[in-house]
Structures are given as C-alpha cells and as structure tokens.
Amino acid sequence: MDRAGTAEKILDVAESLARHGGYGGFSFRDLASAVGIKSASVHYHFPTKEALGVAMTQRYNDRFLDSLGDPRDSRSVAEKRQAFIAGFRAALVEENLMCLCGVLGAESASLPQPVAAAARGFFERTRDWLLEALETDPALGDAKAREVAALELVARLEGAMIMAQSLQDVSVFDRVAASG
C-alpha cells in the first residue's frame, strides 16, 4: 500500500470506529491493528489524534457535501431536499452508521477544540447548502424562514438517525424524514 493509500485506510478505519463509538472509542493502536501496520506508522501519517480527528472530519464533510451537488443547480427544491435526506439515509441503511459529525457534535464539549470546530463546520456547511437549496422555495419567503427550515431539517434527520439506531428500525428514520 502506498503512502496515500495507507493514510486513506487509516482515515476509513478511524471514521468507522468514531461513528460507532465516538472520538474516544479508538486509539492509534486500534487503527494500526485494523490497518495491519505499526502504531508508529499511524503517527507518521497523523502525528496526533487531534490531527487525525480534524482530517477525518474534514474529509467526511467534503464527501457529504460533494454528494449533494450544487445547491443552485436546476433541480427542484423538493429534489434537493430529497438528495439531502438520502445522504443521511445512506449512512444509516448502507453503512449502518451514524453521521460522524452528529456523533462528534454530541460529544463536542469533551473534544479537542480543532476537532470540535471541524464537526461544527459540518453543521455550518450543511446549513449553508440548505439555505441556498431552499432559496427558491416560495413557502419560505425570507432568509429567517429558510434558516429555521434548514436547521429543523438537519436536527430532524440527526434525531431520526439516533432513534432508528436505538430502536433498530430504519422505518423510524423514513417516517420522521417524511414528516417535514
């Protein structure tokens, strides 16, 4: 495995472990074992867990937003909302995992500040994406109404993920997502 491939594999494993057990739910030793390298090799790619946490979170943010596409493209507002919901649902159904930044957001008070800031960045960026996507929604006439709608949708989906995972019933997510 080349250097870039090893770093990506470390990030993949770290993300999966964090989405299952939070930031404190894994160590560099756990990552090294799962990737099949020495712990010192993890440190070579990511000198500290904080650096790893920031890189993992920023990569997650970028991937999620890239999957949504341009919020100002020709899709209808309803299609953009559905794409947003589908992004959360895919994590839950296809990966059986929580949203990384939802997990990190819940524990932000105990995270290193740069990791907490990267998690906060997810919520800011998704809110901003939704604000642009909802801009042409005639039911949301002003910026304040759009912001409330954007925040409500993110909160509803994060909560729906928690409930669906807790109850081990994906239909809970679907019912909550459809209710808004």
C-alpha positions in Angstrom: 0.0 0.0 0.0 1.4 3.4 -0.9 1.7 6.3 1.5 -1.6 8.0 0.3 -3.4 4.7 0.4 -2.3 4.0 3.9 -3.4 7.4 5.1 -6.8 6.8 3.4 -7.2 3.4 5.0 -6.3 4.9 8.4 -9.0 7.6 7.9 -11.5 4.9 6.8 -11.0 2.8 9.9 -10.9 5.9 12.2 -14.1 7.2 10.7 -15.9 3.8 11.1 -14.7 3.5 14.7 -15.7 7.0 15.6 -19.1 6.6 14.0 -19.6 3.5 16.2 -18.1 4.6 19.5 -17.2 8.3 19.3 -13.9 10.1 19.3 -12.7 8.3 22.5 -13.7 4.9 21.1 -10.4 4.2 19.4 -6.7 4.5 19.8 -3.8 4.6 17.4 -3.1 1.0 18.4 -6.6 0.0 17.3 -6.1 1.7 14.0 -2.7 0.1 13.5 -4.1 -3.3 14.2 -7.1 -2.8 11.8 -4.9 -1.5 9.0 -2.1 -4.0 9.5 0.7 -1.5 10.3 2.7 -0.5 13.3 1.3 2.2 15.6 4.4 4.4 14.7 3.2 4.3 11.1 -0.2 5.8 12.2 1.8 8.6 13.9 3.8 9.1 10.7 0.6 9.9 8.8 -1.1 11.7 11.6 1.2 13.0 14.4 -1.6 13.3 16.9 -5.1 12.0 17.4 -6.3 15.6 17.1 -4.7 15.9 13.6 -6.3 12.7 12.7 -9.7 13.8 14.0 -9.6 17.1 12.1 -8.6 15.3 8.8 -11.2 12.6 9.3 -13.9 15.2 10.0 -13.0 17.5 7.1 -12.9 14.5 4.7 -16.4 13.4 5.9 -17.7 17.0 5.5 -16.3 17.3 2.0 -17.6 13.9 0.9 -21.1 14.6 2.2 -21.4 18.0 0.6 -19.9 16.8 -2.7 -22.5 14.0 -2.8 -25.3 16.6 -2.6 -24.2 18.5 -5.7 -24.6 22.2 -6.4 -27.4 23.7 -4.3 -28.1 26.2 -7.1 -28.4 23.7 -9.9 -31.6 23.1 -11.9 -33.1 20.5 -9.6 -36.3 21.5 -7.8 -36.3 22.4 -4.1 -38.1 19.1 -3.4 -35.4 17.1 -5.3 -32.6 18.9 -3.4 -34.3 18.1 -0.1 -34.7 14.5 -1.1 -31.0 14.4 -2.0 -30.1 15.8 1.4 -32.3 13.3 3.2 -30.9 10.5 1.0 -27.4 11.4 2.2 -28.3 10.8 5.8 -30.4 7.7 5.0 -27.5 6.1 3.0 -25.2 6.3 6.1 -27.9 4.7 8.2 -29.0 2.0 5.8 -26.0 1.2 3.6 -23.3 1.6 6.3 -25.4 1.0 9.5 -23.6 4.0 10.9 -24.5 7.3 12.5 -23.5 10.7 11.0 -19.9 11.2 12.0 -20.5 14.9 12.9 -23.7 14.1 14.8 -21.6 11.7 17.0 -18.8 14.3 17.4 -21.3 17.1 17.9 -22.9 15.2 20.8 -19.5 15.0 22.5 -18.1 18.4 21.4 -17.7 19.6 25.0 -15.0 17.0 25.6 -13.3 17.1 22.2 -10.1 19.0 21.4 -11.1 22.4 20.1 -9.9 21.8 16.5 -11.9 18.6 16.2 -15.0 20.2 17.7 -14.6 23.1 15.2 -14.3 20.7 12.3 -17.6 19.0 13.5 -19.2 22.4 13.9 -18.1 23.1 10.3 -20.2 20.2 9.1 -23.3 21.8 10.6 -22.5 25.2 9.3 -21.7 24.0 5.8 -24.8 21.8 5.6 -27.0 24.6 6.9 -25.5 26.9 4.2 -26.0 24.3 1.5 -29.7 24.0 2.5 -30.1 27.8 2.7 -29.0 28.0 -1.0 -31.1 25.0 -1.9 -34.2 26.4 -0.3 -33.7 29.9 -1.7 -36.4 29.4 -4.4 -38.9 27.8 -2.1 -42.0 30.1 -2.3 -43.2 28.8 1.1 -40.1 30.1 2.7 -40.2 33.8 1.8 -37.4 35.2 3.8 -33.9 34.4 4.9 -35.0 33.8 8.5 -37.7 31.2 7.5 -35.1 29.4 5.3 -32.6 29.3 8.1 -35.2 27.8 10.5 -36.3 25.3 7.9 -32.6 24.3 7.3 -31.8 23.9 11.0 -35.0 22.0 11.6 -34.3 19.5 8.7 -30.7 18.8 10.0 -31.9 18.4 13.6 -34.8 16.2 12.5 -32.5 13.9 10.5 -29.8 13.7 13.2 -32.5 12.8 15.7 -34.2 10.3 13.3 -30.8 8.6 12.9 -30.5 8.3 16.7 -34.0 6.9 17.1 -33.7 4.5 14.2 -30.4 3.1 15.5 -31.7 2.9 19.1 -34.9 1.1 18.0 -33.1 -0.9 15.3 -35.8 0.2 12.9 -34.9 2.1 9.7 -38.6 2.8 9.1 -38.4 5.3 12.1 -36.0 7.4 10.1 -38.2 7.2 7.0 -41.3 8.2 8.9 -39.6 11.2 10.6 -37.9 12.3 7.4 -41.2 12.2 5.5 -43.0 14.2 8.2 -41.3 17.5 7.5 
